[in-house]
Structure formats: structure tokens, C-alpha cells
Amino acid sequence: MTVAPVGLRCPDHSGRPQGVARMRRQVRRAPWAGTGALVTKTLIAINVVVFLAELGTGSVARNLLTGNIYGGVVDRFALEGRPVANGDWWRLVTAGFLHANVLHIGLNMFILWLVGSPLEEMLGRGRYLLLYFVSLLAGSAGALLQAPLVQTVGASGAIFGLFGALLVLEYFATGQIVGGQAFGLIVINLVFSFTFSGISWGGHIGGLVGGILGTLVLARFGRGHAAYGRLGLLGIVGMALIGVASVVVAYWKVRGYAA
């Protein structure tokens, strides 16, 4: 409030520019704010388009619903230790947009929408996008640590990073980890990861660790809140360091497989 001759008035009506200036700052910050889960919708659309490209460029599968697609786009962009060791660094990112079958992409995109859209609204587009890609890279590193010679695809590493973000945010809000909804969600999905064969549990754990660390960086390790305040140079540098560390771990693991 602002003191005026007629009493207390709000800044917008006090004749002073504070209120207008504040609104202009909010407009400038709008690209970093949540706007209808635009990033989540875009990520889902990219995954669907890439999956259609898998089917349209020579990729084949014995069972499109539950089998493994191979050939074509998958062989050129999936995560695998030997190609990464020989310079195909982009596989650390592109593998997160490929999927093995209809059931695989259907489940991942359903979970991405359920978890990602409210998280994007909470964090804002910029923070959310940074967190997603940091988690994706961490998930790729984890998948290579577990099985460097196995072809790996899927967005689940990045999605587990979103689970990790929810865990941190819930801890800051409630002061507890065990017993919360995010913790239960993570436990259920990890049990699923270890129970069924053919699932990259290393990618899931790697993405989870990346998401937790990324959210802690956004929250300045408890000194702020991940969803409020400016990201700042330290925040950007911290997120970049997590991504770089993930790439370094991945190359360290596959260094012996170069031709």
C-alpha cells in the first residue's frame, strides 16, 4: 500500500509508477511463466511425430503394440554405447524421443501429461524445460551405466526426473519425504521397473537423480523456492553443470567401446 492524502491506496491507483512497473516486469517474465502447459503439449507432440517417423522410415516390429521397433530411425538415433563412444553424442538426447511400441509411447505420454502439465504450471515454462532436458541427459547416463551395449529408447528417464521434482517440492511443502504422494509414485514405478524385464531401471534412476538435483538447484538448495524468484546466473550454471556431468559420466562409461 502507498500512503496518500486520502489514506492508504494500492500502488496502481496512488499516482506512482510502482504498480505499472510491476505489471510490466510480469509481462516480460511471461515466457517463463506457465501458460496452459504449452511445453508439455509440445513435448508430447514431438514424441508422437517421431514415433510416426519410426514407422514411416523402414522401422519394423513383429508386434507393434508390445514388441520392439528396430531399424530406420531407431537404429540411427537410439541410445547405445558403441555409437556414443564413436561420436554420436546426439543419441543422449534423441533416444528420449524414441519409443519401442504403441504401449510404450502411450504410457509415457499419458504419465507425462498427468505429471508434467501441473508441474509446468507450477515452475513456469523455462524452469520446466531446463529440468526436463537435464533429467533426460541424466537418464541417458544412467541407462549407459546399467547396460552400455543395449539399445535404449524412451522418455521415461526425463519423466522420472519430473517425479524427482515433485518429491523435492513436496518435501519443501510438508517437511517429509516418506509417506508423501510423490514418494509413493516413485516407489510404485521403481517396483515396476525392477519387476519386468526389458526396462532400463538405470535410466529411471538416473533421471530421478537428475530431477532431484535440478530442482534443488532451482530452489537454491532450500534457500528459496523452485517456482518463485528469478532463475539467475547461478541457477542456469547449476543446471548446465548437471547436464555436463551427465554427459561426462556417459562418455566415461562407454570410452572403451570406441572402434
Stockholm file with secondary structure:
# STOCKHOLM 1.0

chainA/1-259         MTVAPVGLRCPDHSGRPQGVARMRRQVRRAPWAGTGALVTKTLIAINVVVFLAELGTGSVARNLLTGNIYGGVVDRFALEGRPVANGDWWRLVTAGFLHANVLHIGLNMFILWLVGSPLEEMLGRGRYLLLYFVSLLAGSAGALLQAPLVQTVGASGAIFGLFGALLVLEYFATGQIVGGQAFGLIVINLVFSFTFSGISWGGHIGGLVGGILGTLVLARFGRGHAAYGRLGLLGIVGMALIGVASVVVAYWKVRGYAA
#=GR chainA/1-259 SS CEEETTEEECGGGTTSSHHHHHHHHHHHTGGGSCSTTHHHHHHHHHHHHHHHHHHHTTCBCSCTTTSCCBSHHHHHHSBCHHHHHTTCTTHHHHGGGCCSSHHHHHHHHHHIIIIIHHHHHHHCHHHHHHHHHHHHHHHHHHHHHHCTTSCBCCSHHHHHHHHHHHHHHHHHHHSCCTTSHHHHHHHHHHHHHHHSTTCCHHHHHHHHHHHHHHHHHHTGGGTSCTTSSCCHHHHHHHHHHHHHHHHHHHHHHHGGGCC
#=GC SS_cons         CEEETTEEECGGGTTSSHHHHHHHHHHHTGGGSCSTTHHHHHHHHHHHHHHHHHHHTTCBCSCTTTSCCBSHHHHHHSBCHHHHHTTCTTHHHHGGGCCSSHHHHHHHHHHIIIIIHHHHHHHCHHHHHHHHHHHHHHHHHHHHHHCTTSCBCCSHHHHHHHHHHHHHHHHHHHSCCTTSHHHHHHHHHHHHHHHSTTCCHHHHHHHHHHHHHHHHHHTGGGTSCTTSSCCHHHHHHHHHHHHHHHHHHHHHHHGGGCC
//
